[in-house]
Amino acid sequence: MSPNLSRNEKIIIGPGKTSRQTPSEFSRGNLYVTNRRIIFEDTERRGKDCIIPLHKTKYFEYKPAGWVVVAMLTIVKNNNFIETFTATWAKSDIVENLVEIRGVSILEKAEKHEKLLEFEEAAEMYKLCGFEEDVIRVREKARNKVEQTVVQGDQITKTEIKDSVLNRSNVGSGPSKMQELKDLTEMKEKGLIDDDEFKQMKKEILGK
């Protein structure tokens, strides 16, 4: 029996016969490591399946078999919850392999988030990889995106205000030219328009 894999997901390690151990019980099954997840399938069909996304793992620990104990694989998740499996199938370099697979998986997620302009999510993924320069780089992108949005919003506001003043000046029953010029002066003092814009709008009001 093979696990249901998502798109672009492939099995890298497994199946390995194992038992999942918790403080209260254990379940027999198969362990698979894909390029996205660690999957435990309960072969006893007791509903004890377990799926651990690689980007939610913190570190791994492998203890080889001794005189009276079997080999054990411990997976510590980001929330510090621990999953423990027997690992008679595992080789001595299992931890190194898991760390490498985890790193590639997280890096792919980071690059996908960045491509979708999800900069904060990308920064978190790069941080898990220990890529500090990339964390700084994408957070600068996020800040520039916010600043650009603010500037664009300010430009739209200035345009709306200028249009409002000019529209009022074109209505016969609207405010007097004196009031229009007063409003225009206040806009200039508040920095909503520059000198050239002030002169042009003043000319339009007086040239009616």
N, CA, C and O of each residue as an XYZ file, in Angstrom:
832
protein
N       0.847     -1.193      0.000
C       0.000      0.000      0.000
C       0.888      1.251      0.000
O       1.838      1.341      0.777
N       0.577      2.204     -0.867
C       1.333      3.447     -0.956
C       0.458      4.611     -0.533
O      -0.757      4.561     -0.725
N       1.043      5.665      0.041
C       0.254      6.820      0.478
C      -0.273      7.616     -0.709
O       0.274      7.544     -1.809
N      -1.319      8.359     -0.479
C      -1.836      9.256     -1.512
C      -0.936     10.481     -1.583
O      -0.839     11.246     -0.624
N      -0.293     10.658     -2.699
C       0.659     11.751     -2.856
C       0.004     12.932     -3.546
O      -0.869     12.766     -4.398
N       0.435     14.123     -3.170
C      -0.058     15.337     -3.807
C       0.699     15.549     -5.115
O       1.631     14.813     -5.441
N       0.276     16.571     -5.851
C       0.912     16.865     -7.129
C       2.381     17.230     -6.934
O       2.734     17.956     -6.004
N       3.230     16.720     -7.821
C       4.680     16.973     -7.779
C       5.341     16.415     -6.520
O       6.446     16.828     -6.166
N       4.675     15.484     -5.845
C       5.253     14.862     -4.652
C       5.747     13.463     -5.001
O       5.086     12.737     -5.743
N       6.900     13.086     -4.472
C       7.446     11.767     -4.758
C       8.097     11.190     -3.505
O       8.594     11.921     -2.649
N       8.081      9.876     -3.419
C       8.666      9.175     -2.273
C      10.184      9.142     -2.439
O      10.695      8.751     -3.489
N      10.891      9.553     -1.400
C      12.354      9.556     -1.424
C      12.910      8.441     -0.536
O      13.886      7.784     -0.896
N      12.289      8.234      0.615
C      12.694      7.167      1.538
C      11.457      6.361      1.921
O      10.413      6.931      2.238
N      11.576      5.040      1.892
C      10.478      4.199      2.338
C       9.899      3.354      1.220
O      10.297      3.491      0.063
N       8.948      2.469      1.563
C       8.383      2.337      2.909
C       9.341      1.633      3.868
O      10.137      0.783      3.470
N       9.242      2.009      5.128
C      10.016      1.364      6.172
C       9.078      0.872      7.254
O       8.293      1.648      7.798
N       9.152     -0.404      7.568
C       8.274     -0.947      8.611
C       8.645     -0.314      9.944
O       9.820     -0.254     10.305
N       7.650      0.153     10.665
C       7.920      0.902     11.883
C       6.747      0.806     12.843
O       5.695      0.256     12.517
N       6.949      1.345     14.015
C       5.874      1.518     14.989
C       5.922      2.954     15.473
O       6.983      3.481     15.807
N       4.767      3.569     15.505
C       4.664      4.927     16.029
C       4.355      4.840     17.516
O       3.373      4.221     17.924
N       5.206      5.469     18.321
C       5.058      5.346     19.760
C       4.661      6.678     20.394
O       5.266      7.717     20.132
N       3.632      6.616     21.231
C       3.192      7.772     22.007
C       3.257      7.380     23.485
O       3.452      6.205     23.796
N       3.099      8.337     24.398
C       3.154      7.994     25.826
C       2.137      6.928     26.237
O       2.346      6.240     27.237
N       1.042      6.777     25.488
C      -0.012      5.854     25.915
C      -0.143      4.600     25.055
O      -0.707      3.607     25.515
N       0.365      4.615     23.811
C       0.183      3.462     22.938
C       1.162      3.502     21.778
O       1.934      4.448     21.625
N       1.114      2.454     20.962
C       1.900      2.452     19.736
C       1.081      1.809     18.629
O       0.178      1.015     18.895
N       1.399      2.154     17.388
C       0.704      1.630     16.222
C       1.738      1.150     15.214
O       2.757      1.805     14.995
N       1.469      0.004     14.607
C       2.370     -0.534     13.595
C       1.984     -0.008     12.213
O       0.807      0.188     11.907
N       3.003      0.214     11.394
C       2.706      0.710     10.057
C       3.950      0.886      9.218
O       4.988      0.281      9.485
N       3.835      1.722      8.197
C       4.945      2.029      7.292
C       5.252      3.521      7.344
O       4.353      4.352      7.464
N       6.536      3.839      7.251
C       6.955      5.239      7.247
C       7.512      5.590      5.876
O       8.344      4.870      5.322
N       7.037      6.714      5.339
C       7.508      7.223      4.050
C       8.033      8.642      4.254
O       7.491      9.413      5.046
N       9.075      8.961      3.538
C       9.558     10.339      3.483
C       9.467     10.783      2.032
O      10.085     10.185      1.151
N       8.692     11.836      1.787
C       8.590     12.389      0.439
C       9.339     13.717      0.404
O       9.933     14.127      1.401
N       9.310     14.377     -0.732
C       9.947     15.690     -0.843
C       9.085     16.792     -0.230
O       9.428     17.970     -0.321
N       7.961     16.412      0.396
C       7.072     17.385      1.035
C       6.740     17.030      2.487
O       6.586     17.907      3.337
N       6.632     15.700      2.755
C       6.093     15.302      4.050
C       6.763     14.031      4.572
O       7.443     13.309      3.841
N       6.544     13.788      5.862
C       6.831     12.492      6.468
C       5.466     11.867      6.759
O       4.631     12.465      7.439
N       5.252     10.661      6.238
C       3.931     10.042      6.318
C       4.023      8.703      7.041
O       4.808      7.836      6.658
N       3.228      8.542      8.076
C       3.087      7.245      8.745
C       1.716      6.687      8.409
O       0.694      7.316      8.683
N       1.702      5.479      7.802
C       0.447      4.810      7.472
C       0.230      3.653      8.442
O       1.041      2.731      8.529
N      -0.858      3.724      9.149
C      -1.208      2.694     10.119
C      -1.731      1.460      9.378
O      -2.842      1.483      8.849
N      -0.939      0.384      9.336
C      -1.350     -0.822      8.627
C      -2.364     -1.645      9.417
O      -2.954     -2.587      8.888
N      -2.561     -1.290     10.667
C      -3.555     -2.000     11.480
C      -4.937     -1.376     11.332
O      -5.915     -1.844     11.915
N      -4.994     -0.300     10.531
C      -6.266      0.368     10.227
C      -7.021      0.788     11.492
O      -8.222      0.557     11.629
N      -6.287      1.404     12.399
C      -6.923      1.893     13.628
C      -7.042      3.417     13.629
O      -7.311      4.033     14.660
N      -6.838      4.006     12.460
C      -6.969      5.457     12.352
C      -5.836      6.230     12.984
O      -6.023      7.367     13.416
N      -4.658      5.623     13.043
C      -3.520      6.276     13.690
C      -2.517      6.831     12.677
O      -1.338      7.000     12.989
N      -2.996      7.113     11.464
C      -2.111      7.702     10.454
C      -1.559      9.035     10.961
O      -2.182      9.715     11.776
N      -0.393      9.385     10.466
C       0.244     10.636     10.899
C       0.958     11.263      9.709
O       1.715     10.593      9.008
N       0.714     12.550      9.484
C       1.371     13.286      8.402
C       2.070     14.509      8.984
O       1.449     15.316      9.676
N       3.353     14.642      8.702
C       4.144     15.768      9.217
C       4.760     16.529      8.049
O       5.696     16.026      7.427
N       4.267     17.725      7.732
C       4.914     18.529      6.684
C       6.362     18.822      7.066
O       6.649     19.137      8.221
N       7.258     18.723      6.116
C       8.681     18.918      6.421
C       8.978     20.315      6.957
O       9.859     20.478      7.801
N       8.241     21.336      6.468
C       8.535     22.691      6.935
C       8.061     22.917      8.382
O       8.344     23.952      8.985
N       7.333     21.926      8.924
C       6.896     22.035     10.317
C       7.733     21.166     11.254
O       7.366     20.956     12.410
N       8.854     20.667     10.751
C       9.771     19.904     11.592
C      10.905     20.802     12.068
O      11.333     21.711     11.357
N      11.376     20.542     13.260
C      12.424     21.363     13.875
C      13.789     20.681     13.778
O      14.756     21.267     13.291
N      13.851     19.435     14.248
C      15.080     18.656     14.083
C      14.774     17.172     14.252
O      13.681     16.783     14.664
N      15.776     16.354     13.921
C      15.624     14.905     13.948
C      16.718     14.298     14.817
O      17.801     14.864     14.963
N      16.414     13.135     15.390
C      17.398     12.431     16.209
C      17.275     10.933     15.943
O      16.177     10.377     15.967
N      18.396     10.297     15.694
C      18.412      8.858     15.421
C      19.292      8.160     16.440
O      20.436      8.551     16.671
N      18.735      7.120     17.044
C      19.501      6.301     17.987
C      19.585      4.888     17.430
O      18.566      4.212     17.287
N      20.800      4.441     17.115
C      20.948      3.089     16.546
C      20.581      2.013     17.564
O      20.487      2.275     18.763
N      20.379      0.812     17.066
C      20.007     -0.308     17.935
C      21.160     -0.666     18.877
O      22.334     -0.557     18.523
N      20.793     -1.092     20.073
C      21.778     -1.556     21.042
C      21.524     -3.012     21.393
O      20.858     -3.737     20.654
N      22.064     -3.430     22.528
C      21.919     -4.818     22.919
C      20.463     -5.166     23.227
O      20.000     -6.262     22.913
N      19.760     -4.240     23.832
C      18.390     -4.551     24.269
C      17.357     -3.581     23.696
O      16.180     -3.670     24.048
N      17.762     -2.663     22.829
C      16.812     -1.694     22.267
C      16.907     -1.687     20.753
O      17.948     -2.011     20.183
N      15.810     -1.316     20.108
C      15.803     -1.197     18.643
C      16.172      0.226     18.264
O      16.139      1.131     19.098
N      16.521      0.414     17.008
C      16.840      1.756     16.527
C      15.592      2.625     16.583
O      14.488      2.147     16.321
N      15.763      3.903     16.924
C      14.638      4.832     17.078
C      14.899      6.121     16.311
O      16.018      6.632     16.277
N      13.841      6.628     15.700
C      13.898      7.922     15.011
C      12.937      8.871     15.721
O      11.745      8.585     15.833
N      13.455      9.993     16.195
C      12.642     10.996     16.873
C      12.538     12.231     15.986
O      13.541     12.738     15.482
N      11.313     12.705     15.804
C      11.058     13.907     15.003
C      10.449     14.958     15.911
O       9.374     14.752     16.476
N      11.132     16.080     16.053
C      10.631     17.178     16.874
C      10.038     18.237     15.950
O      10.719     18.754     15.065
N       8.775     18.550     16.163
C       8.084     19.515     15.316
C       8.281     20.935     15.839
O       8.792     21.130     16.941
N       7.873     21.925     15.044
C       8.075     23.326     15.408
C       7.407     23.698     16.727
O       7.878     24.588     17.436
N       6.313     23.019     17.055
C       5.620     23.293     18.321
C       6.199     22.488     19.479
O       5.627     22.434     20.568
N       7.370     21.850     19.213
C       8.096     21.029     20.186
C       7.395     19.713     20.519
O       7.814     19.004     21.434
N       6.335     19.382     19.786
C       5.708     18.077     19.961
C       6.611     17.026     19.333
O       7.196     17.251     18.273
N       6.720     15.872     19.994
C       7.656     14.837     19.561
C       6.921     13.624     19.005
O       5.955     13.139     19.594
N       7.399     13.146     17.859
C       6.918     11.890     17.287
C       8.089     10.906     17.289
O       9.195     11.243     16.868
N       7.834      9.691     17.767
C       8.894      8.689     17.868
C       8.506      7.432     17.102
O       7.390      6.930     17.236
N       9.441      6.927     16.295
C       9.204      5.736     15.474
C      10.370      4.771     15.622
O      11.521      5.190     15.748
N      10.070      3.479     15.605
C      11.149      2.508     15.500
C      11.728      2.620     14.098
O      11.011      2.913     13.141
N      13.029      2.385     13.983
C      13.679      2.645     12.694
C      14.734      1.588     12.384
O      15.882      1.916     12.082
N      14.341      0.330     12.460
C      15.282     -0.739     12.118
C      15.663     -0.688     10.640
O      16.687     -1.242     10.239
N      14.837     -0.020      9.830
C      15.066      0.092      8.394
C      16.044      1.209      8.039
O      16.563      1.265      6.924
N      16.285      2.089      8.998
C      17.045      3.310      8.692
C      18.550      3.059      8.690
O      19.053      2.181      9.391
N      19.247      3.845      7.891
C      20.706      3.807      7.855
C      21.269      4.875      8.784
O      20.538      5.747      9.253
N      22.534      4.806      9.038
C      23.156      5.719     10.008
C      23.102      7.176      9.566
O      23.174      8.079     10.400
N      22.975      7.413      8.252
C      22.949      8.791      7.745
C      21.526      9.315      7.584
O      21.312     10.288      6.860
N      20.546      8.692      8.244
C      19.149      9.080      8.078
C      18.908     10.533      8.473
O      18.148     11.234      7.805
N      19.547     10.998      9.554
C      19.330     12.384      9.994
C      19.853     13.359      8.956
O      19.191     14.348      8.641
N      21.051     13.084      8.415
C      21.608     13.963      7.390
C      20.704     14.009      6.167
O      20.502     15.072      5.579
N      20.162     12.865      5.787
C      19.265     12.817      4.629
C      17.985     13.614      4.889
O      17.519     14.349      4.018
N      17.421     13.465      6.087
C      16.198     14.185      6.417
C      16.428     15.693      6.445
O      15.585     16.461      5.982
N      17.560     16.112      6.984
C      17.883     17.540      7.035
C      18.010     18.108      5.624
O      17.542     19.214      5.353
N      18.635     17.358      4.736
C      18.803     17.818      3.352
C      17.452     17.905      2.637
O      17.169     18.890      1.955
N      16.620     16.867      2.798
C      15.299     16.864      2.157
C      14.450     18.012      2.688
O      13.772     18.701      1.925
N      14.494     18.212      4.019
C      13.748     19.311      4.652
C      14.193     20.656      4.084
O      13.358     21.505      3.773
N      15.506     20.852      3.946
C      16.032     22.124      3.452
C      15.570     22.426      2.040
O      15.188     23.556      1.737
N      15.601     21.420      1.172
C      15.163     21.610     -0.212
C      13.680     21.944     -0.249
O      13.256     22.823     -0.999
N      12.886     21.239      0.565
C      11.435     21.465      0.591
C      11.101     22.883      1.043
O      10.265     23.556      0.439
N      11.757     23.325      2.103
C      11.477     24.663      2.632
C      11.923     25.735      1.637
O      11.237     26.741      1.455
N      13.062     25.521      1.001
C      13.561     26.494      0.026
C      12.588     26.628     -1.146
O      12.360     27.733     -1.638
N      12.015     25.513     -1.594
C      11.037     25.560     -2.677
C       9.797     26.342     -2.263
O       9.244     27.105     -3.055
N       9.361     26.149     -1.018
C       8.195     26.887     -0.533
C       8.506     28.377     -0.458
O       7.667     29.210     -0.802
N       9.715     28.710     -0.006
C      10.116     30.117      0.093
C      10.100     30.779     -1.282
O       9.580     31.884     -1.439
N      10.665     30.109     -2.265
C      10.728     30.671     -3.616
C       9.329     30.818     -4.211
O       9.063     31.770     -4.944
N       8.431     29.875     -3.896
C       7.058     29.966     -4.395
C       6.341     31.165     -3.779
O       5.659     31.914     -4.478
N       6.501     31.343     -2.452
C       5.884     32.495     -1.778
C       6.409     33.806     -2.370
O       5.643     34.742     -2.598
N       7.713     33.865     -2.616
C       8.297     35.095     -3.157
C       7.772     35.368     -4.566
O       7.498     36.515     -4.917
N       7.634     34.321     -5.365
C       7.107     34.479     -6.721
C       5.685     35.020     -6.696
O       5.288     35.774     -7.585
N       4.909     34.635     -5.670
C       3.523     35.093     -5.534
C       3.428     36.425     -4.781
O       2.334     36.880     -4.447
N       4.591     37.048     -4.515
C       4.677     38.329     -3.807
C       4.196     38.224     -2.357
O       3.777     39.215     -1.760
N       4.262     37.025     -1.808
C       3.918     36.804     -0.397
C       5.217     36.885      0.407
O       5.756     35.869      0.845
N       5.705     38.111      0.590
C       7.061     38.315      1.085
C       7.255     37.905      2.542
O       8.301     37.356      2.887
N       6.282     38.156      3.393
C       6.431     37.773      4.793
C       6.483     36.257      4.945
O       7.271     35.731      5.731
N       5.631     35.553      4.181
C       5.651     34.096      4.220
C       6.984     33.565      3.699
O       7.536     32.607      4.240
N       7.493     34.198      2.640
C       8.790     33.793      2.096
C       9.891     34.017      3.115
O      10.784     33.182      3.264
N       9.832     35.143      3.820
C      10.845     35.451      4.831
C      10.872     34.393      5.927
O      11.942     34.000      6.391
N       9.693     33.933      6.340
C       9.621     32.908      7.383
C      10.258     31.604      6.918
O      10.944     30.930      7.686
N      10.025     31.250      5.643
C      10.617     30.027      5.104
C      12.139     30.150      5.007
O      12.867     29.230      5.378
N      12.613     31.297      4.505
C      14.058     31.506      4.411
C      14.699     31.480      5.807
O      15.830     31.025      5.977
N      13.959     31.973      6.788
C      14.473     31.977      8.162
C      14.651     30.558      8.674
O      15.625     30.266      9.368
N      13.713     29.669      8.334
C      13.830     28.271      8.740
C      15.054     27.619      8.121
O      15.653     26.721      8.713
N      15.427     28.076      6.916
C      16.614     27.543      6.235
C      17.901     28.157      6.774
O      18.992     27.659      6.494
N      17.782     29.235      7.546
C      18.964     29.930      8.037
C      19.565     30.882      7.030
O      20.716     31.296      7.172
N      18.782     31.242      5.991
C      19.275     32.146      4.944
C      18.955     33.594      5.350
O      17.961     34.168      4.905
N      19.807     34.166      6.193
C      19.545     35.486      6.741
C      19.525     36.577      5.665
O      18.706     37.494      5.729
N      20.420     36.482      4.682
C      20.464     37.496      3.630
C      19.165     37.512      2.824
O      18.687     38.574      2.426
N      18.600     36.334      2.588
C      17.335     36.268      1.846
C      16.180     36.784      2.694
O      15.240     37.379      2.168
N      16.245     36.559      4.003
C      15.217     37.104      4.903
C      15.204     38.627      4.805
O      14.147     39.242      4.662
N      16.391     39.223      4.884
C      16.514     40.683      4.786
C      16.045     41.172      3.417
O      15.343     42.178      3.313
N      16.439     40.453      2.376
C      16.112     40.862      1.002
C      14.601     40.894      0.774
O      14.083     41.879      0.245
N      13.880     39.831      1.163
C      12.439     39.796      0.880
C      11.672     40.737      1.811
O      10.610     41.238      1.441
N      12.199     40.983      3.012
C      11.525     41.941      3.896
C      11.691     43.366      3.375
O      10.814     44.207      3.571
N      12.810     43.636      2.715
C      12.965     44.935      2.060
C      11.977     45.055      0.896
O      11.418     46.125      0.655
N      11.771     43.956      0.186
C      10.773     43.955     -0.887
C       9.384     44.247     -0.320
O       8.611     45.007     -0.903
N       9.078     43.630      0.827
C       7.771     43.846      1.457
C       7.607     45.303      1.860
O       6.541     45.889      1.673
N       8.669     45.890      2.417
C       8.602     47.291      2.825
C       8.443     48.209      1.621
O       7.662     49.160      1.662
N       9.181     47.930      0.547
C       9.063     48.739     -0.671
C       7.673     48.649     -1.276
O       7.153     49.621     -1.824
N       7.072     47.450     -1.167
C       5.719     47.264     -1.683
C       4.721     48.124     -0.921
O       3.829     48.730     -1.514
N       4.881     48.173      0.422
C       4.001     48.991      1.253
C       4.196     50.465      0.947
O       3.227     51.210      0.800
N       5.477     50.894      0.848
C       5.761     52.302      0.572
C       5.205     52.712     -0.785
O       4.684     53.817     -0.934
N       5.311     51.833     -1.771
C       4.797     52.135     -3.109
C       3.281     52.283     -3.076
O       2.710     53.155     -3.731
N       2.639     51.407     -2.294
C       1.183     51.476     -2.165
C       0.756     52.788     -1.520
O      -0.223     53.404     -1.940
N       1.502     53.218     -0.485
C       1.190     54.467      0.204
C       1.355     55.652     -0.729
O       0.508     56.545     -0.765
N       2.459     55.661     -1.493
C       2.715     56.762     -2.434
C       1.628     56.817     -3.488
O       1.114     57.894     -3.794
N       1.267     55.662     -4.053
C       0.222     55.634     -5.068
C      -1.095     56.112     -4.505
O      -1.842     56.830     -5.169
N      -1.382     55.708     -3.260
C      -2.612     56.146     -2.617
C      -2.624     57.644     -2.407
O      -3.662     58.288     -2.564
N      -1.470     58.209     -2.049
C      -1.375     59.661     -1.844
C      -1.579     60.399     -3.157
O      -2.222     61.448     -3.190
N      -1.029     59.853     -4.242
C      -1.197     60.485     -5.546
C      -2.651     60.485     -5.974
O      -3.142     61.464     -6.534
N      -3.340     59.377     -5.708
C      -4.760     59.296     -6.047
C      -5.550     60.330     -5.251
O      -6.440     60.995     -5.782
N      -5.206     60.455     -3.956
C      -5.899     61.422     -3.102
C      -5.707     62.844     -3.604
O      -6.657     63.626     -3.643
N      -4.466     63.181     -3.991
C      -4.185     64.525     -4.494
C      -4.985     64.803     -5.763
O      -5.512     65.898     -5.958
N      -5.064     63.787     -6.618
C      -5.817     63.961     -7.869
C      -7.281     64.188     -7.591
O      -7.914     65.047     -8.206
N      -7.834     63.399     -6.639
C      -9.248     63.544     -6.308
C      -9.539     64.928     -5.739
O     -10.561     65.532     -6.061
N      -8.635     65.432     -4.889
C      -8.837     66.751     -4.271
C      -8.769     67.843     -5.328
O      -9.604     68.747     -5.348
N      -7.759     67.757     -6.221
C      -7.620     68.778     -7.267
C      -8.840     68.779     -8.182
O      -9.359     69.834     -8.545
N      -9.292     67.566     -8.553
C     -10.470     67.477     -9.413
C     -11.693     68.071     -8.733
O     -12.535     68.701     -9.373
N     -11.775     67.856     -7.419
C     -12.926     68.375     -6.678
C     -12.947     69.899     -6.700
O     -13.997     70.510     -6.899
N     -11.778     70.510     -6.493
C     -11.694     71.975     -6.494
C     -12.033     72.530     -7.866
O     -12.797     73.488     -7.984
N     -11.463     71.926     -8.906
C     -11.706     72.414    -10.258
C     -13.152     72.194    -10.677
O     -13.727     73.038    -11.364
N     -13.743     71.091    -10.281
C     -15.144     70.832    -10.621
C     -16.059     71.854     -9.973
O     -17.025     72.315    -10.581
N     -15.748     72.202     -8.734
C     -16.577     73.200     -8.054
C     -16.456     74.558     -8.736
O     -17.413     75.330     -8.786
N     -15.262     74.837     -9.263
C     -15.055     76.138     -9.905
C     -15.792     76.223    -11.239
O     -16.017     77.312    -11.765
N     -16.169     75.053    -11.785
C     -16.870     75.040    -13.063
C     -18.386     75.056    -12.916
O     -19.103     75.059    -13.917
N     -18.879     75.068    -11.694
C     -20.316     75.086    -11.445
C     -20.738     76.510    -11.165
O     -20.200     77.161    -10.269
N     -21.707     76.998    -11.935
C     -22.095     78.398    -11.826
C     -22.559     78.777    -10.438
O     -22.286     79.890     -9.986
N     -23.250     77.890     -9.748
C     -23.772     78.209     -8.417
C     -22.799     77.828     -7.316
O     -23.151     77.840     -6.136
N     -21.579     77.491     -7.699
C     -20.599     77.041     -6.714
C     -20.036     78.189     -5.912
O     -20.531     79.313     -5.986
N     -18.965     77.897     -5.120
C     -18.371     78.914     -4.262
C     -17.701     80.009     -5.080
O     -17.462     79.839     -6.275
N     -17.406     81.103     -4.452
C     -16.764     82.226     -5.126
C     -15.313     81.908     -5.449
O     -14.714     80.983     -4.902
N     -14.773     82.708     -6.357
C     -13.366     82.523     -6.705
C     -12.476     82.706     -5.492
O     -11.453     82.034     -5.358
N     -12.858     83.608     -4.613
C     -12.064     83.853     -3.410
C     -11.978     82.593     -2.556
O     -10.911     82.255     -2.043
N     -13.114     81.893     -2.404
C     -13.128     80.663     -1.613
C     -12.303     79.566     -2.287
O     -11.600     78.796     -1.632
N     -12.413     79.521     -3.617
C     -11.652     78.523     -4.366
C     -10.154     78.748     -4.213
O      -9.386     77.803     -4.036
N      -9.753     80.006     -4.283
C      -8.335     80.331     -4.120
C      -7.868     80.035     -2.699
O      -6.731     79.614     -2.484
N      -8.752     80.258     -1.734
C      -8.430     79.951     -0.340
C      -8.204     78.449     -0.174
O      -7.239     78.019      0.458
N      -9.116     77.655     -0.758
C      -8.965     76.201     -0.694
C      -7.675     75.763     -1.365
O      -6.979     74.869     -0.883
N      -7.367     76.400     -2.476
C      -6.167     76.056     -3.223
C      -4.915     76.365     -2.415
O      -3.963     75.583     -2.407
N      -4.918     77.513     -1.731
C      -3.772     77.905     -0.900
C      -3.565     76.909      0.243
O      -2.434     76.555      0.576
N      -4.678     76.463      0.839
C      -4.577     75.490      1.927
C      -3.986     74.170      1.434
O      -3.211     73.528      2.142
N      -4.352     73.773      0.229
C      -3.797     72.554     -0.348
C      -2.287     72.668     -0.518
O      -1.546     71.724     -0.244
N      -1.842     73.836     -0.976
C      -0.400     74.059     -1.177
C       0.332     74.054      0.163
O       1.413     73.478      0.279
N      -0.253     74.693      1.173
C       0.376     74.751      2.494
C       0.485     73.376      3.131
O       1.432     73.101      3.867
N      -0.488     72.507      2.849
C      -0.479     71.145      3.419
C       0.395     70.190      2.597
O       0.559     69.024      2.955
N       0.948     70.693      1.501
C       1.830     69.869      0.689
C       1.110     68.926     -0.248
O       1.716     68.006     -0.797
N      -0.190     69.148     -0.436
C      -0.964     68.294     -1.327
C      -0.688     68.599     -2.788
O      -0.904     67.750     -3.652
N      -0.213     69.797     -3.070
C       0.164     70.169     -4.431
C       1.460     70.959     -4.365
O       1.766     71.587     -3.351
N       2.217     70.923     -5.454
C       3.473     71.677     -5.485
C       3.233     73.050     -6.137
O       2.103     73.387     -6.492
N       4.301     73.829     -6.286
C       4.180     75.201     -6.812
C       3.613     75.219     -8.231
O       2.739     76.027     -8.543
N       4.107     74.332     -9.082
C       3.637     74.308    -10.464
C       2.150     73.969    -10.539
O       1.409     74.567    -11.318
N       1.717     72.994     -9.716
C       0.305     72.621     -9.711
C      -0.550     73.779     -9.180
O      -1.647     74.044     -9.672
N      -0.015     74.452     -8.169
C      -0.735     75.597     -7.593
C      -0.953     76.680     -8.651
O      -2.054     77.211     -8.798
N       0.114     76.993     -9.382
C       0.025     78.043    -10.405
C      -0.960     77.657    -11.506
O      -1.749     78.486    -11.959
N      -0.912     76.389    -11.936
C      -1.794     75.946    -13.008
C      -3.260     75.989    -12.570
O      -4.122     76.447    -13.320
N      -3.537     75.512    -11.358
C      -4.919     75.494    -10.884
C      -5.424     76.915    -10.621
O      -6.594     77.213    -10.860
N      -4.552     77.780    -10.136
C      -4.933     79.175     -9.909
C      -5.299     79.837    -11.231
O      -6.261     80.600    -11.316
N      -4.510     79.530    -12.263
C      -4.770     80.093    -13.583
C      -6.111     79.624    -14.114
O      -6.849     80.396    -14.726
N      -6.432     78.332    -13.874
C      -7.702     77.782    -14.353
C      -8.892     78.424    -13.641
O      -9.934     78.656    -14.252
N      -8.732     78.713    -12.333
C      -9.819     79.324    -11.578
C     -10.031     80.776    -12.011
O     -11.165     81.202    -12.228
N      -8.956     81.519    -12.133
C      -9.057     82.935    -12.491
C      -9.382     83.133    -13.966
O      -9.868     84.194    -14.358
N      -9.116     82.116    -14.786
C      -9.326     82.277    -16.218
C     -10.696     81.881    -16.667
O     -10.936     81.759    -17.868
N     -11.616     81.674    -15.738
C     -12.980     81.302    -16.114
C     -13.668     82.436    -16.858
O     -14.826     82.302    -17.254
